[in-house]
């Protein structure tokens, strides 16, 4: 299933995108896509609905963050070998964990607002994992059972802020730095999360092109590893790192400017489009 939330910011409703790409309302079945609705029994009930019986949502719509009430946004740094190389950094011996502020979350096509003093605004297409059930110190082979699904993430970053100290959060957690969606694609529709193409364009120019097969630490290992250090709860998000092609890694570096258009996507998970505000 492709589950989503659509409508004005703060007034989103639950929806489902059918096999033909048609948005349909889940009104009468579920009011919103909240963390408790990611439990297997709830997903099974929604999967049992006939999409053709659901009302079509007409006209252009705004997609919101696919899950309401997300509790934690966890990120994994330098998780692609070729990205670590372009950054001139060693391959990490274990996953690098940092947190992104929940207030950074926004819809997949909402604009990017550069924070005051921003000079090095950058992009990062990433596969995001959405947790479906509580996970604490889980084994790697059991980790996939705790995943509700996957979605597209843009880990927008302000590199000048990020590099001011050893803690990256300042450059990662600004408002609008967390576009997520357009959909949560349930785990059953992503049989191999380690074979997904990722891409990102700026003003129509391809900047990033990669595949999740090049992750240093795969999804199951990441979920297991993170669960050792913090309990993962339904609705938590883990962004799993970015392939090469970020602005900071170019020679000379290239950063986003007002009016730039960022488009990105992942095989089977949809695409995003953001405009950098002036």
Secondary structure, DSSP 4 states (H G I P E B T S, - for coil): -EEEEESSTT--EEEEE-TTS-EEE-TTT-SS-BGGGGSHHHHHHHHTS-GGGSPB--S---B--SSBS---EEEEES-BHHHHHHTT-PPPSS-EEEE--GGGEE-TTSPB-PPTT---EE--EEEEEEE-S-BSS--HHHHGGGEEEEEEEEE-EEHHHHTTSS--GGGT-STT-EEE-S-EEEGGG-S-TTS-EEEEEETTEEEEEEEGGGBSS-HHHHHHHHHHHS-B-TT-EEE----S--GGGSSS-----TT-EEEEEETTTEEEEEEB--
